[in-house]
Amino acid sequence: MTTIRINRTPVSAFTLLDGAEVLHARPRTVMDWIPLVRRGLPATSVEAISRLTRTAQSDLVRALAIPERTLARRKREGLLSAEESAKFVRFARVVELAEEVF
C-alpha cells in the first residue's frame, strides 16, 4: 500500500491535475468539471497527479482500475477517455478533501 504525502501547502484537484495551462479552464464547482471530463483530460494530468502525490503511476492506475497499456495508448493519443478522466478527477478531489481534513 502506498502512502501519499503532499507538502503542507493547500492542494486542490485543479492543481493536482496540472492547472489552467493544461486544463484550459478553472473549474470552481462540481458542475464545472463535467465538460472537462466529457471532453477528456489531457494525458499529462496523469503525470502531474502522480508527481504531486508522490505515487507511482503503476500504483495509481492499478488503484483506479485502468490497464497500463491503455494508459500508454492514451499518452500517445494525448487525451484520457471520459471514464478515465472521471476516475482521475474523483481521485484528485478525494486527495484535496483528505488534505483539508488532515
N, C-alpha and C positions, 0 to 999 in steps of 0.2 A: 504494500500500500504506500502511495506517495503522499507525503505531507507537503501542503502548499504553504509557502511563506512569502508574503509580499511585504515590501518595505512599508514603513509606517505612514507614508503619505496617503491621503484619501484616494481610493481607486474606484473607477466607475466601469460599467460594462462598455461604455463608449471608448474609454481609454484602453481597456483590455483588448478590444477588437481593432485597435490601431487608429482610432480617431478620425478626424474630418478629412485628412489627406487621402485616406483610403476609402472611407465610407461615403464621402461627398455629401454628407448630411449630418445634422446633430440631433438625434432623437432625444426628446425631453420627456415623453410619456410612453407608456407601453404601446399605445396605438401608433406612435411614430416609427416603431420598429417594424411594423407589418410590411410596408412597401419595401424596406431594405431586405427583409427575409425573403419575401416573394421574388425579388429580383436576384437574390443570391449574394452572399457576402464575398468579397474578394478573398482568394485563397491565401493571401498574405496575412489575413486575420488570424489564421491558424498559427503561423509562426509568432505573431505578436502575443497572442494569449499564452502560448507555450513558454515564450521567453519571460513574460511578466509574471507568470505564476510559478516559474521555475519547474515546470512539469515537462517531462519528455513527451514529444509528440506521439510516440508509440503508446505511452500510458494514457494520454488524453484521448486518442481515437479509440482505444480499446474501451475506455470508460464510457464513451459516447456511442459505442457500437457502430463505428464507421470503419470498414476494412481499409487497411493501409494502402492497398493497391488502388482503391477508389480515391483515397486522398492524393496519392501520387498523380493520378489522372487529372483530378481537379486542379492540382497545382499547375500542370501543363496547360490546362484549359483556361485557368485564371479565375474561375468562379466556382463557389460551392453551390450545390443544389439548394432549393428552398428547405427541404427537410434537414439537410446537414447544417445550413445556416441557422435554422431554428434551434438545433441542438447546441450550437456554439453560443448563441445569444442567451439561451437558458443557463448554460454553464457560467457565462460571464456575469449574468445577473445574480446567480447564487453566490459566486465569489464576492461580488460587490456587497450583497447583504451580509455575508459572513464577516467581511472586513468591518462593516458598520457595527456589528454585534460585538466583535472581539477587539 
